[in-house]
Amino acid sequence: MPKKVTPGENGKEEPVPCKQVKREALGGPSPFSFDSPSSLFESLISPIKTETFFKEFWEKKPLLIQRDDPAFATYHQSLFRLIDLKSLCSRGLHYGRDLNVCRCVSGKKKVLNKDGKVHFLQLRKDLDQKRATIQFHQPQRFKDELWRIQEKLECYFGSLVGSNVYITPAGSQGLPPHYDDVEVFILQLEGEKHWRLYPPTVALAREYSVVAEAQLGTPTHEFTLKPGDLLYFPRGTIHQADTAPGLAHSTHVTISTYQNNSWGDFLLDTVSGLVFDTAKEDVELRSGIPQRLLMQVETTAFATRRLSGFLRTLADRLEGTKELLSSDMKKDFVMHRLPPYHVGDGAELSTPGEKLPRLDSIVKLQFRDHVVLTVGPDQDRSDEAQEMMIYIYHSLKNRRESHMMGNEETESHGLRFPLSHKDALKQICNSSAISVKDLKLATDEEKESLVLSLWTECLIQVI
């Protein structure tokens, strides 16, 4: 496995030609395992072990997996091909929203989009005559197998997982050297692509940025991806890729995750809820700031001392609690992620089970990886004394067609309950199965009402 690199004759680091893993072609259509989110990820990076990946590569350095395996090559090719664009165009694709046509010209991205709907014959002309790259946005909206993969990866990472397909003709480059704000997994689907990677100037970058050729220096990695191969690199890794002259077109899919999913993001999200909760009990946090403080050019020493003291108070409170904290990140994730993968009409996502839950029933949570619990103010009350409620959000009714499309409207799906239901909901979420009568609620009526609400939302089943 070429996971190590050594300096080549030209001073660049090249993959070491270690013993590659060969496997017999699998009987099934996929070399990936979809038994669980973890098994899917393990098979995605095979033969590298998951523990090794997160210890040595994740957020640290690139990983190149070159496979001499017909099963992986055939499966990768089935995920998205150039010819697939013909049928997709008949479904009403639009320039800008669904795809871009572009080329790298003098170190800059030149967009060659037309107006309105996309026509396949025009795309072929752009590919063949203008040597332009076709950048297809979020193909999991249309391709079932990519939906299947990315839904499992969202369960595995607990973070949104997007994708783009890039189709580049021979002797061309679609994008200039740049770095991204996401963790990147690249699967080569058709043809071959030549890659060059450079050390990051901003480790674990929080934004996308083009890098001038003059600032690149010597690549740390240079290699060619072939169908079945996988490349991973952390956010901030500077990279560029091209298709060599004289070859067929190249197609690869970039699967990306962990955008705005850092400890800094989590801290910002947690602190706002913590301040809200603490201020209800601490009169000092509710007291007014000094007159004209907002008009000062610089923060006063007094204000700095006060803020430092408040932060210590919040830290002490956080250390001593296991309570649910208000989290917009949780809600945002579950609102925008893919719905559970299913074949057919997905009736199990919208139709409750046959058995109605009763006090003597044993119930279990369904679609556990698609459910989050959080607390927040009662959204149906606009008065000043908003009561805190517990919310259970889910992604069962999310629209696959709008996944990761940014400007398209999304709505949250779920239920809200009084805070008195918190322990009972945690029991249901944390247990493999539980008797309704054992739920921590004051009355049998509350217990039955809770499970009936969850059952109606298709979140629990009676066993």
DRENMAR-66772 format. One record per residue (C-alpha): residue number from 1; x, y, z. Coordinates in nm, 4 decimals. Layout:
@num NUM px X py Y pz Z
...
//
This chain:
@num 1 px 0.0000 py 0.0000 pz 0.0000
@num 2 px 0.1595 py 0.3301 pz -0.1053
@num 3 px 0.0845 py 0.5165 pz 0.2133
@num 4 px 0.4443 py 0.6280 pz 0.2693
@num 5 px 0.6416 py 0.8710 pz 0.0564
@num 6 px 1.0106 py 0.9134 pz -0.0124
@num 7 px 1.2005 py 1.1780 pz -0.2112
@num 8 px 1.2267 py 1.0895 pz -0.5802
@num 9 px 1.5070 py 1.1762 pz -0.8172
@num 10 px 1.3561 py 1.5167 pz -0.8859
@num 11 px 1.3280 py 1.5987 pz -0.5175
@num 12 px 0.9519 py 1.5426 pz -0.5048
@num 13 px 0.7912 py 1.2913 pz -0.2755
@num 14 px 0.6560 py 0.9953 pz -0.4679
@num 15 px 0.4415 py 0.7047 pz -0.3496
@num 16 px 0.6491 py 0.4060 pz -0.2463
@num 17 px 0.5581 py 0.1051 pz -0.4639
@num 18 px 0.4681 py -0.1116 pz -0.1680
@num 19 px 0.2879 py -0.4395 pz -0.2067
@num 20 px -0.0615 py -0.3644 pz -0.3291
@num 21 px -0.3659 py -0.5505 pz -0.2132
@num 22 px -0.5387 py -0.7680 pz -0.4719
@num 23 px -0.8777 py -0.9267 pz -0.4145
@num 24 px -1.0972 py -1.1512 pz -0.6162
@num 25 px -1.3845 py -0.9719 pz -0.7845
@num 26 px -1.6701 py -0.9710 pz -0.5407
@num 27 px -1.9936 py -1.1492 pz -0.6174
@num 28 px -2.2013 py -0.8440 pz -0.5253
@num 29 px -2.2079 py -0.5148 pz -0.7129
@num 30 px -2.0159 py -0.3203 pz -0.4477
@num 31 px -1.6852 py -0.3768 pz -0.2670
@num 32 px -1.8164 py -0.1446 pz 0.0043
@num 33 px -1.9941 py -0.2772 pz 0.3118
@num 34 px -2.3191 py -0.1007 pz 0.3999
@num 35 px -2.3937 py -0.3019 pz 0.7149
@num 36 px -2.3214 py 0.0031 pz 0.9320
@num 37 px -2.1672 py 0.3501 pz 0.8998
@num 38 px -1.8377 py 0.2252 pz 1.0442
@num 39 px -1.8207 py -0.0742 pz 0.8085
@num 40 px -1.8815 py 0.1555 pz 0.5121
@num 41 px -1.5949 py 0.3837 pz 0.6114
@num 42 px -1.3660 py 0.0871 pz 0.6797
@num 43 px -1.4288 py -0.0478 pz 0.3304
@num 44 px -1.3936 py 0.2994 pz 0.1748
@num 45 px -1.0335 py 0.3339 pz 0.3007
@num 46 px -0.9462 py -0.0362 pz 0.2780
@num 47 px -0.6849 py -0.1763 pz 0.3325
@num 48 px -0.5909 py 0.1036 pz 0.5754
@num 49 px -0.7347 py 0.0411 pz 0.9212
@num 50 px -0.9649 py 0.3039 pz 1.0676
@num 51 px -0.7501 py 0.3427 pz 1.3797
@num 52 px -0.4421 py 0.4010 pz 1.1657
@num 53 px -0.6244 py 0.6525 pz 0.9463
@num 54 px -0.7381 py 0.8741 pz 1.2342
@num 55 px -0.4078 py 0.8459 pz 1.4181
@num 56 px -0.1763 py 0.9166 pz 1.1236
@num 57 px -0.3710 py 1.0928 pz 0.8477
@num 58 px -0.6971 py 1.2619 pz 0.9540
@num 59 px -0.6408 py 1.6411 pz 0.9676
@num 60 px -0.2642 py 1.5721 pz 0.9388
@num 61 px -0.1489 py 1.4618 pz 0.5937
@num 62 px -0.2651 py 1.3133 pz 0.2620
@num 63 px -0.3309 py 0.9451 pz 0.2058
@num 64 px -0.3076 py 0.7824 pz -0.1376
@num 65 px -0.4582 py 0.4367 pz -0.1892
@num 66 px -0.3791 py 0.2901 pz -0.5308
@num 67 px -0.5738 py -0.0298 pz -0.5842
@num 68 px -0.5083 py -0.3016 pz -0.8376
@num 69 px -0.8583 py -0.4355 pz -0.7939
@num 70 px -1.1153 py -0.4821 pz -1.0731
@num 71 px -1.4029 py -0.4823 pz -0.8214
@num 72 px -1.3185 py -0.1317 pz -0.6982
@num 73 px -1.2503 py -0.0040 pz -1.0520
@num 74 px -1.5815 py -0.1380 pz -1.1866
@num 75 px -1.7772 py -0.0085 pz -0.8891
@num 76 px -1.6189 py 0.3376 pz -0.9036
@num 77 px -1.7007 py 0.3603 pz -1.2737
@num 78 px -2.0660 py 0.2825 pz -1.1989
@num 79 px -2.1013 py 0.5795 pz -0.9608
@num 80 px -2.0971 py 0.8458 pz -1.2330
@num 81 px -1.9950 py 0.8442 pz -1.5992
@num 82 px -1.9830 py 1.1068 pz -1.8690
@num 83 px -2.2660 py 0.9350 pz -2.0540
@num 84 px -2.4884 py 0.9733 pz -1.7444
@num 85 px -2.5100 py 1.3443 pz -1.8233
@num 86 px -2.7270 py 1.2657 pz -2.1257
@num 87 px -3.0159 py 1.1312 pz -1.9189
@num 88 px -2.9600 py 1.3846 pz -1.6399
@num 89 px -2.9874 py 1.6766 pz -1.8832
@num 90 px -3.3322 py 1.5518 pz -1.9839
@num 91 px -3.4427 py 1.6069 pz -1.6232
@num 92 px -3.3979 py 1.9823 pz -1.6448
@num 93 px -3.0480 py 2.0774 pz -1.5294
@num 94 px -2.9514 py 2.4452 pz -1.5134
@num 95 px -2.6150 py 2.6165 pz -1.5463
@num 96 px -2.4845 py 2.7512 pz -1.2185
@num 97 px -2.7278 py 2.5650 pz -0.9982
@num 98 px -2.6548 py 2.2096 pz -1.1131
@num 99 px -2.3226 py 2.2385 pz -1.2927
@num 100 px -2.0475 py 2.4710 pz -1.4090
@num 101 px -1.8416 py 2.4565 pz -1.7257
@num 102 px -1.4939 py 2.5924 pz -1.6558
@num 103 px -1.1243 py 2.5957 pz -1.7418
@num 104 px -0.8095 py 2.7022 pz -1.5647
@num 105 px -0.6661 py 2.9905 pz -1.7695
@num 106 px -0.3504 py 3.1697 pz -1.6529
@num 107 px -0.3943 py 3.0480 pz -1.2968
@num 108 px -0.7589 py 3.1539 pz -1.2696
@num 109 px -1.0920 py 2.9747 pz -1.3015
@num 110 px -1.2742 py 3.0831 pz -1.6168
@num 111 px -1.6461 py 2.9975 pz -1.6097
@num 112 px -1.7941 py 2.9195 pz -1.9538
@num 113 px -2.1573 py 2.8694 pz -1.8536
@num 114 px -2.4419 py 2.9415 pz -2.0917
@num 115 px -2.7794 py 3.0723 pz -1.9725
@num 116 px -3.0749 py 2.8594 pz -1.8703
@num 117 px -3.1076 py 2.4858 pz -1.9187
@num 118 px -2.8205 py 2.2522 pz -1.9948
@num 119 px -2.8130 py 2.0471 pz -2.3164
@num 120 px -2.5934 py 1.7410 pz -2.3450
@num 121 px -2.4739 py 1.8130 pz -2.6988
@num 122 px -2.3502 py 2.1549 pz -2.5869
@num 123 px -2.1654 py 1.9949 pz -2.2956
@num 124 px -1.9931 py 1.7556 pz -2.5366
@num 125 px -1.8869 py 2.0502 pz -2.7523
@num 126 px -1.7496 py 2.2323 pz -2.4487
@num 127 px -1.5638 py 1.9191 pz -2.3428
@num 128 px -1.4228 py 1.8299 pz -2.6851
@num 129 px -1.3702 py 2.1683 pz -2.8485
@num 130 px -1.3073 py 2.4082 pz -2.5581
@num 131 px -1.1377 py 2.1431 pz -2.3437
@num 132 px -1.3534 py 2.2617 pz -2.0555
@num 133 px -1.4189 py 2.0774 pz -1.7309
@num 134 px -1.7728 py 1.9901 pz -1.6286
@num 135 px -1.8222 py 2.0446 pz -1.2543
@num 136 px -2.1451 py 1.8690 pz -1.1503
@num 137 px -2.2856 py 1.9811 pz -0.8141
@num 138 px -2.4165 py 1.7356 pz -0.5542
@num 139 px -2.4757 py 1.4291 pz -0.7769
@num 140 px -2.6184 py 1.2368 pz -0.4792
@num 141 px -2.9423 py 1.4208 pz -0.5580
@num 142 px -2.9751 py 1.2027 pz -0.8684
@num 143 px -2.7448 py 0.9018 pz -0.8276
@num 144 px -2.8774 py 0.6462 pz -0.5809
@num 145 px -2.5461 py 0.4826 pz -0.4993
@num 146 px -2.3845 py 0.8145 pz -0.4077
@num 147 px -2.6881 py 0.8887 pz -0.1880
@num 148 px -2.6335 py 0.5499 pz -0.0237
@num 149 px -2.2634 py 0.6218 pz 0.0384
@num 150 px -2.3014 py 0.9797 pz 0.1588
@num 151 px -2.5966 py 0.9075 pz 0.3877
@num 152 px -2.3876 py 0.6430 pz 0.5634
@num 153 px -2.0900 py 0.8789 pz 0.5854
@num 154 px -2.3101 py 1.1511 pz 0.7403
@num 155 px -2.4089 py 0.8953 pz 1.0042
@num 156 px -2.0427 py 0.8050 pz 1.0558
@num 157 px -1.9013 py 1.1572 pz 1.0833
@num 158 px -2.2041 py 1.3323 pz 1.2339
@num 159 px -2.1389 py 1.6049 pz 0.9793
@num 160 px -2.2812 py 1.7024 pz 0.6410
@num 161 px -2.1210 py 1.5214 pz 0.3464
@num 162 px -2.1358 py 1.6812 pz 0.0020
@num 163 px -1.9914 py 1.5858 pz -0.3346
@num 164 px -1.8981 py 1.7205 pz -0.6768
@num 165 px -1.8133 py 1.5316 pz -0.9959
@num 166 px -1.5377 py 1.6667 pz -1.2232
@num 167 px -1.5121 py 1.5571 pz -1.5877
@num 168 px -1.1956 py 1.6877 pz -1.7562
@num 169 px -1.0846 py 1.6232 pz -2.1171
@num 170 px -0.7317 py 1.5310 pz -2.2221
@num 171 px -0.4662 py 1.8005 pz -2.1985
@num 172 px -0.6692 py 2.0262 pz -1.9717
@num 173 px -0.7098 py 2.1520 pz -1.6162
@num 174 px -1.0403 py 2.2700 pz -1.4738
@num 175 px -0.9441 py 2.4562 pz -1.1556
@num 176 px -0.6396 py 2.6620 pz -1.0533
@num 177 px -0.4228 py 2.5602 pz -0.7559
@num 178 px -0.6270 py 2.6144 pz -0.4410
@num 179 px -0.7139 py 2.4841 pz -0.0971
@num 180 px -1.0508 py 2.4024 pz 0.0557
@num 181 px -1.2245 py 2.4320 pz 0.3920
@num 182 px -1.3355 py 2.0668 pz 0.3925
@num 183 px -1.1858 py 1.7226 pz 0.4443
@num 184 px -1.1645 py 1.5657 pz 0.0983
@num 185 px -1.2004 py 1.2059 pz -0.0229
@num 186 px -1.1509 py 1.1610 pz -0.3984
@num 187 px -1.2626 py 0.8509 pz -0.5878
@num 188 px -1.1306 py 0.8138 pz -0.9426
@num 189 px -1.4145 py 0.6909 pz -1.1644
@num 190 px -1.3096 py 0.7076 pz -1.5322
@num 191 px -0.9761 py 0.7632 pz -1.7042
@num 192 px -0.6680 py 0.8952 pz -1.5268
@num 193 px -0.5876 py 1.2216 pz -1.3514
@num 194 px -0.2502 py 1.3700 pz -1.2622
@num 195 px -0.2344 py 1.5311 pz -0.9154
@num 196 px 0.0095 py 1.7598 pz -0.7391
@num 197 px -0.0200 py 1.8376 pz -0.3675
@num 198 px 0.1630 py 2.1112 pz -0.1759
@num 199 px 0.2011 py 2.1807 pz 0.1964
@num 200 px -0.0693 py 2.4022 pz 0.3482
@num 201 px -0.0001 py 2.7672 pz 0.4159
@num 202 px -0.3043 py 2.7659 pz 0.6466
@num 203 px -0.3449 py 2.4428 pz 0.8420
@num 204 px -0.7068 py 2.3240 pz 0.8677
@num 205 px -0.8248 py 2.6259 pz 0.6709
@num 206 px -1.1704 py 2.7724 pz 0.7310
@num 207 px -1.2146 py 2.9128 pz 0.3792
@num 208 px -1.1524 py 2.8324 pz 0.0127
@num 209 px -0.8642 py 3.0193 pz -0.1497
@num 210 px -0.6868 py 3.0187 pz -0.4861
@num 211 px -0.3057 py 3.0102 pz -0.4643
@num 212 px -0.0840 py 3.1794 pz -0.7245
@num 213 px 0.1532 py 2.9507 pz -0.9164
@num 214 px 0.4496 py 3.1622 pz -0.8028
@num 215 px 0.3722 py 3.0771 pz -0.4391
@num 216 px 0.3472 py 2.6994 pz -0.4819
@num 217 px 0.7023 py 2.5735 pz -0.4654
@num 218 px 0.7776 py 2.2030 pz -0.5167
@num 219 px 0.4959 py 1.9485 pz -0.4769
@num 220 px 0.5218 py 1.7182 pz -0.1790
@num 221 px 0.3207 py 1.4530 pz -0.3633
@num 222 px 0.2797 py 1.3892 pz -0.7359
@num 223 px 0.0938 py 1.0889 pz -0.8766
@num 224 px -0.1759 py 0.9705 pz -1.1173
@num 225 px -0.5113 py 0.8338 pz -1.0018
@num 226 px -0.6734 py 0.5467 pz -1.1905
@num 227 px -1.0248 py 0.3984 pz -1.1571
@num 228 px -1.0646 py 0.2354 pz -0.8153
@num 229 px -0.8041 py 0.4596 pz -0.6471
@num 230 px -0.8783 py 0.6843 pz -0.3488
@num 231 px -0.7092 py 1.0029 pz -0.2321
@num 232 px -0.7655 py 1.1801 pz 0.0996
@num 233 px -0.6254 py 1.5140 pz 0.2094
@num 234 px -0.7057 py 1.7535 pz 0.4971
@num 235 px -0.8598 py 2.0966 pz 0.4576
@num 236 px -0.5961 py 2.3536 pz 0.3759
@num 237 px -0.3961 py 2.1166 pz 0.1515
@num 238 px -0.3011 py 2.3051 pz -0.1649
@num 239 px -0.3694 py 2.0965 pz -0.4760
@num 240 px -0.4173 py 2.0996 pz -0.8511
@num 241 px -0.5066 py 1.8260 pz -1.1007
@num 242 px -0.5009 py 1.7849 pz -1.4772
@num 243 px -0.5682 py 1.5224 pz -1.7419
@num 244 px -0.2612 py 1.4398 pz -1.9499
@num 245 px -0.2641 py 1.4950 pz -2.3297
@num 246 px -0.3475 py 1.1995 pz -2.5487
@num 247 px -0.5673 py 1.0226 pz -2.2913
@num 248 px -0.9403 py 0.9777 pz -2.2598
@num 249 px -1.1354 py 1.2142 pz -2.0371
@num 250 px -1.1064 py 1.1809 pz -1.6584
@num 251 px -1.3988 py 1.1605 pz -1.4176
@num 252 px -1.3651 py 1.1745 pz -1.0408
@num 253 px -1.5982 py 1.2466 pz -0.7520
@num 254 px -1.4887 py 1.4620 pz -0.4598
@num 255 px -1.6649 py 1.3689 pz -0.1360
@num 256 px -1.6217 py 1.6366 pz 0.1303
@num 257 px -1.7088 py 1.6817 pz 0.4957
@num 258 px -1.6299 py 1.8732 pz 0.8192
@num 259 px -1.7031 py 2.2224 pz 0.6924
@num 260 px -1.7470 py 2.4524 pz 0.9961
@num 261 px -1.7313 py 2.1499 pz 1.2250
@num 262 px -1.4380 py 2.2468 pz 1.4489
@num 263 px -1.4033 py 2.2871 pz 1.8247
@num 264 px -1.4200 py 2.6615 pz 1.7658
@num 265 px -1.7566 py 2.6256 pz 1.5945
@num 266 px -1.8816 py 2.3981 pz 1.8710
@num 267 px -1.7624 py 2.6393 pz 2.1388
@num 268 px -1.9457 py 2.9314 pz 1.9767
@num 269 px -2.2588 py 2.7192 pz 1.9519
@num 270 px -2.2424 py 2.5910 pz 2.3101
@num 271 px -2.1511 py 2.9177 pz 2.4818
@num 272 px -2.4572 py 3.1035 pz 2.3551
@num 273 px -2.6908 py 2.8491 pz 2.5151
@num 274 px -2.4789 py 2.8355 pz 2.8292
@num 275 px -2.4928 py 3.2148 pz 2.8704
@num 276 px -2.8685 py 3.2111 pz 2.8167
@num 277 px -2.9194 py 2.9444 pz 3.0841
@num 278 px -2.6735 py 3.0947 pz 3.3351
@num 279 px -2.8143 py 3.4462 pz 3.3046
@num 280 px -3.1497 py 3.3211 pz 3.4316
@num 281 px -2.9813 py 3.2350 pz 3.7649
@num 282 px -2.6964 py 3.4890 pz 3.7872
@num 283 px -2.8026 py 3.8493 pz 3.8424
@num 284 px -2.4510 py 3.9716 pz 3.7610
@num 285 px -2.4910 py 3.8516 pz 3.4014
@num 286 px -2.8205 py 4.0379 pz 3.3811
@num 287 px -2.6765 py 4.3655 pz 3.5108
@num 288 px -2.6140 py 4.6426 pz 3.2583
@num 289 px -2.2810 py 4.7284 pz 3.1030
@num 290 px -2.1262 py 5.0704 pz 3.1869
@num 291 px -2.2580 py 5.3779 pz 3.0124
@num 292 px -2.0897 py 5.4554 pz 2.6801
@num 293 px -1.8964 py 5.1238 pz 2.6784
@num 294 px -2.0048 py 5.0542 pz 2.3207
@num 295 px -1.8752 py 5.3964 pz 2.2161
@num 296 px -1.5186 py 5.3335 pz 2.3355
@num 297 px -1.2413 py 5.2934 pz 2.0771
@num 298 px -1.0798 py 5.0192 pz 2.2860
@num 299 px -1.2211 py 4.7796 pz 2.5426
@num 300 px -1.1558 py 4.9080 pz 2.8925
@num 301 px -0.9528 py 4.7134 pz 3.1483
@num 302 px -1.2617 py 4.6974 pz 3.3697
@num 303 px -1.4672 py 4.5368 pz 3.0904
@num 304 px -1.1911 py 4.2881 pz 3.0156
@num 305 px -1.1730 py 4.1821 pz 3.3832
@num 306 px -1.5521 py 4.1431 pz 3.3986
@num 307 px -1.5620 py 3.9320 pz 3.0817
@num 308 px -1.2770 py 3.7138 pz 3.2100
@num 309 px -1.4660 py 3.6562 pz 3.5332
@num 310 px -1.7840 py 3.5646 pz 3.3480
@num 311 px -1.5939 py 3.3186 pz 3.1289
@num 312 px -1.4516 py 3.1491 pz 3.4387
@num 313 px -1.8040 py 3.1259 pz 3.5824
@num 314 px -1.9287 py 2.9683 pz 3.2599
@num 315 px -1.6378 py 2.7238 pz 3.2532
@num 316 px -1.7114 py 2.6135 pz 3.6103
@num 317 px -2.0780 py 2.5631 pz 3.5237
@num 318 px -1.9895 py 2.3650 pz 3.2119
@num 319 px -1.7486 py 2.1386 pz 3.4029
@num 320 px -2.0177 py 2.0396 pz 3.6470
@num 321 px -2.3073 py 1.9636 pz 3.4141
@num 322 px -2.4219 py 1.6795 pz 3.1908
@num 323 px -2.7368 py 1.8619 pz 3.0902
@num 324 px -2.8393 py 1.9058 pz 2.7291
@num 325 px -2.7250 py 2.2423 pz 2.5985
@num 326 px -2.8976 py 2.4416 pz 2.3302
@num 327 px -2.7285 py 2.3626 pz 1.9992
@num 328 px -2.7956 py 2.5274 pz 1.6664
@num 329 px -2.5267 py 2.3032 pz 1.5136
@num 330 px -2.7313 py 1.9937 pz 1.5939
@num 331 px -3.0441 py 2.1407 pz 1.4420
@num 332 px -2.8607 py 2.2669 pz 1.1341
@num 333 px -2.7022 py 1.9262 pz 1.0742
@num 334 px -3.0234 py 1.7276 pz 1.0991
@num 335 px -3.2184 py 1.9840 pz 0.8927
@num 336 px -2.9788 py 1.9760 pz 0.5992
@num 337 px -2.8556 py 1.6182 pz 0.5905
@num 338 px -2.9740 py 1.3398 pz 0.3621
@num 339 px -3.2813 py 1.1344 pz 0.4539
@num 340 px -3.2244 py 0.7642 pz 0.5273
@num 341 px -3.1373 py 0.5668 pz 0.2153
@num 342 px -3.4221 py 0.3477 pz 0.0957
@num 343 px -3.5358 py 0.1556 pz -0.2088
@num 344 px -3.8885 py 0.2188 pz -0.3343
@num 345 px -4.1332 py 0.4748 pz -0.2023
@num 346 px -3.9865 py 0.4922 pz 0.1488
@num 347 px -4.3184 py 0.4211 pz 0.3184
@num 348 px -4.1346 py 0.3250 pz 0.6371
@num 349 px -4.0286 py 0.6887 pz 0.6733
@num 350 px -4.3821 py 0.8279 pz 0.6660
@num 351 px -4.6127 py 0.5463 pz 0.7829
@num 352 px -4.6150 py 0.4352 pz 1.1495
@num 353 px -4.5874 py 0.0658 pz 1.2296
@num 354 px -4.8914 py -0.1541 pz 1.2622
@num 355 px -4.8692 py -0.1917 pz 1.6415
@num 356 px -4.9950 py 0.1028 pz 1.8440
@num 357 px -4.7797 py 0.1669 pz 2.1551
@num 358 px -4.9516 py 0.1250 pz 2.4902
@num 359 px -4.8473 py 0.1367 pz 2.8546
@num 360 px -4.7468 py -0.2326 pz 2.8562
@num 361 px -4.5539 py -0.2078 pz 2.5264
@num 362 px -4.1803 py -0.2320 pz 2.4736
@num 363 px -4.0547 py 0.0246 pz 2.2235
@num 364 px -3.7294 py 0.1044 pz 2.0472
@num 365 px -3.6006 py 0.4079 pz 1.8628
@num 366 px -3.5937 py 0.3821 pz 1.4833
@num 367 px -3.3420 py 0.5571 pz 1.2576
@num 368 px -3.1248 py 0.6319 pz 1.5613
@num 369 px -2.8521 py 0.7984 pz 1.3536
@num 370 px -3.1067 py 1.0400 pz 1.2072
@num 371 px -3.2358 py 1.1771 pz 1.5397
@num 372 px -3.0951 py 1.4477 pz 1.7704
@num 373 px -3.2132 py 1.5860 pz 2.1037
@num 374 px -3.1606 py 1.9480 pz 2.2017
@num 375 px -3.3172 py 2.2215 pz 2.4132
@num 376 px -3.4278 py 2.5680 pz 2.3175
@num 377 px -3.6873 py 2.8370 pz 2.3811
@num 378 px -4.0485 py 2.7678 pz 2.2900
@num 379 px -4.0646 py 2.8785 pz 1.9287
@num 380 px -4.4413 py 2.9248 pz 1.9433
@num 381 px -4.4210 py 3.1926 pz 2.2117
@num 382 px -4.2979 py 3.5432 pz 2.1397
@num 383 px -4.3366 py 3.6901 pz 2.4882
@num 384 px -4.0337 py 3.7851 pz 2.6943
@num 385 px -4.0633 py 3.4921 pz 2.9360
@num 386 px -4.0039 py 3.2191 pz 2.6767
@num 387 px -4.0171 py 2.8743 pz 2.8309
@num 388 px -3.7386 py 2.6292 pz 2.7495
@num 389 px -3.8520 py 2.3147 pz 2.5700
@num 390 px -3.6857 py 1.9909 pz 2.4617
@num 391 px -3.6824 py 1.9240 pz 2.0887
@num 392 px -3.6346 py 1.5968 pz 1.9051
@num 393 px -3.5370 py 1.6682 pz 1.5453
@num 394 px -3.5069 py 1.4107 pz 1.2671
@num 395 px -3.4231 py 1.3900 pz 0.8961
@num 396 px -3.6816 py 1.1317 pz 0.7860
@num 397 px -3.8734 py 1.3888 pz 0.5812
@num 398 px -3.5743 py 1.5740 pz 0.4384
@num 399 px -3.5704 py 1.6233 pz 0.0616
@num 400 px -3.2822 py 1.4497 pz -0.1084
@num 401 px -3.3250 py 1.6839 pz -0.4070
@num 402 px -3.2216 py 1.9892 pz -0.2027
@num 403 px -2.9272 py 1.8306 pz -0.0191
@num 404 px -2.6301 py 2.0697 pz 0.0089
@num 405 px -2.7836 py 2.3135 pz -0.2389
@num 406 px -2.7367 py 2.6112 pz -0.0062
@num 407 px -2.9908 py 2.8637 pz -0.1259
@num 408 px -3.2852 py 2.6234 pz -0.1368
@num 409 px -3.5269 py 2.6505 pz 0.1548
@num 410 px -3.5293 py 2.3758 pz 0.4140
@num 411 px -3.7472 py 2.3178 pz 0.7167
@num 412 px -3.6980 py 2.1347 pz 1.0430
@num 413 px -3.8933 py 1.8200 pz 1.1215
@num 414 px -3.9592 py 1.6926 pz 1.4703
@num 415 px -4.1468 py 1.7322 pz 1.7958
@num 416 px -4.1216 py 1.9480 pz 2.1070
@num 417 px -4.2003 py 1.8553 pz 2.4649
@num 418 px -4.1846 py 2.0184 pz 2.8085
@num 419 px -3.8512 py 1.9906 pz 2.9871
@num 420 px -4.0168 py 1.7429 pz 3.2241
@num 421 px -3.9982 py 1.4899 pz 2.9373
@num 422 px -3.6199 py 1.5195 pz 2.9054
@num 423 px -3.5258 py 1.2115 pz 3.1087
@num 424 px -3.7847 py 0.9926 pz 2.9378
@num 425 px -3.6624 py 1.0966 pz 2.5945
@num 426 px -3.3025 py 1.0301 pz 2.6971
@num 427 px -3.4088 py 0.6840 pz 2.8149
@num 428 px -3.5578 py 0.6077 pz 2.4743
@num 429 px -3.2576 py 0.7461 pz 2.2856
@num 430 px -2.9959 py 0.5709 pz 2.5001
@num 431 px -3.1530 py 0.2241 pz 2.5281
@num 432 px -3.1849 py -0.0535 pz 2.2738
@num 433 px -3.5442 py -0.1063 pz 2.3934
@num 434 px -3.7505 py 0.0083 pz 2.6897
@num 435 px -4.0854 py -0.0613 pz 2.8503
@num 436 px -4.3256 py 0.2321 pz 2.8270
@num 437 px -4.4249 py 0.1921 pz 3.1910
@num 438 px -4.0582 py 0.2395 pz 3.2957
@num 439 px -4.0298 py 0.5850 pz 3.1420
@num 440 px -3.9449 py 0.8606 pz 3.3891
@num 441 px -4.2657 py 1.0583 pz 3.3723
@num 442 px -4.5116 py 1.1465 pz 3.6489
@num 443 px -4.8242 py 0.9808 pz 3.5089
@num 444 px -4.9182 py 0.6881 pz 3.2850
@num 445 px -5.1080 py 0.9294 pz 3.0625
@num 446 px -4.7878 py 1.1271 pz 2.9972
@num 447 px -4.5994 py 0.8062 pz 2.9150
@num 448 px -4.8598 py 0.6898 pz 2.6663
@num 449 px -4.8909 py 1.0348 pz 2.5120
@num 450 px -4.5140 py 1.0613 pz 2.4619
@num 451 px -4.4709 py 0.7271 pz 2.2853
@num 452 px -4.7815 py 0.7827 pz 2.0753
@num 453 px -4.6376 py 1.1127 pz 1.9509
@num 454 px -4.3050 py 0.9482 pz 1.8660
@num 455 px -4.4794 py 0.6547 pz 1.6970
@num 456 px -4.6928 py 0.8877 pz 1.4854
@num 457 px -4.3700 py 1.0604 pz 1.3716
@num 458 px -4.2273 py 0.7131 pz 1.2768
@num 459 px -3.9476 py 0.7501 pz 1.5354
@num 460 px -4.0261 py 0.4414 pz 1.7424
@num 461 px -4.1583 py 0.0931 pz 1.6803
@num 462 px -4.3289 py -0.1529 pz 1.9100
@num 463 px -4.1410 py -0.4817 pz 1.9519
//
